[in-house]
Amino acid sequence: DVTAAVVRSPQPEAAVEHLTEASKFFRRTRRSPLDNITHGRVVDLLYDLYCEMDRFDEAKSVLTKTIRYFKRMGVKTEVVDDLQNRAKAIKVRR
């Protein structure tokens, strides 16, 4: 018995909405509900989606917020530097 797979079309707007919700900070503590690695992965996905959708201001904004957050959380310098380089590269793309 073979079950047919259902292929759905991409829904980037819905993905952005869900990822944005997942990456929000708790208001009182200004901390992510996600651990730093998971938060970074969510931000990577958001960044990629925004770039694919030519929404470069939002791509840069999500990186900038994450840079500030990761600095506050004491994340490794190499990780923060990578995010800063990616944010700077957005200017070049325009």
C-alpha positions in Angstrom: 0.0 0.0 0.0 1.6 3.2 -1.2 0.4 6.5 0.2 0.8 9.5 -2.1 2.7 12.4 -0.7 1.0 15.8 -0.9 3.3 18.6 -2.1 2.3 22.0 -0.9 3.4 25.2 -2.5 5.8 27.5 -0.5 4.2 30.0 1.8 7.0 32.5 2.6 4.7 35.1 4.2 3.3 32.5 6.6 6.8 31.3 7.3 7.9 34.8 8.1 4.9 35.3 10.4 5.6 32.1 12.4 9.4 32.7 12.6 8.9 36.3 13.7 6.6 35.2 16.4 9.1 32.5 17.6 11.9 35.0 17.7 10.2 37.6 19.8 11.6 38.5 23.2 9.8 38.3 26.5 8.9 41.9 27.3 9.9 41.9 31.0 13.2 40.1 30.7 14.1 41.1 27.1 15.2 37.5 26.6 14.3 35.0 23.9 12.2 32.0 24.8 14.6 30.0 22.7 18.1 29.0 23.5 20.8 31.0 21.7 21.5 28.4 19.0 17.8 27.9 18.2 17.3 31.7 18.2 20.2 32.1 15.8 18.8 29.4 13.5 15.4 31.1 13.4 17.1 34.4 12.6 19.0 32.7 9.8 15.8 31.5 8.3 14.1 34.9 8.6 17.2 36.6 7.0 17.1 34.2 4.1 13.4 34.6 3.6 13.6 38.4 3.7 16.4 38.4 1.2 14.6 36.1 -1.2 11.6 38.4 -0.9 13.7 41.5 -1.6 12.9 42.9 1.9 16.4 43.9 2.7 15.5 46.5 5.4 13.7 43.8 7.4 16.6 41.3 6.8 19.0 43.9 8.2 16.7 44.7 11.1 16.4 41.1 12.3 20.2 40.8 12.2 20.7 44.1 14.1 18.3 43.1 16.8 20.0 39.7 17.1 23.5 41.3 17.3 22.4 43.5 20.2 20.8 40.6 21.9 23.7 38.2 21.4 26.2 40.8 22.7 24.1 41.3 25.8 23.9 37.5 26.3 27.7 37.1 25.9 27.6 35.0 22.7 30.9 34.2 21.1 32.5 37.1 19.2 32.8 35.0 16.1 29.1 34.6 15.9 28.4 38.3 16.5 31.0 39.2 13.9 29.4 36.9 11.3 26.0 38.6 11.9 27.6 42.0 11.6 29.3 41.1 8.3 26.0 39.8 6.9 24.3 43.0 8.0 27.0 45.1 6.3 26.7 43.0 3.1 23.0 44.0 2.8 24.1 47.6 2.0 26.2 46.3 -0.9 23.3 44.4 -2.5 21.1 47.4 -3.0 
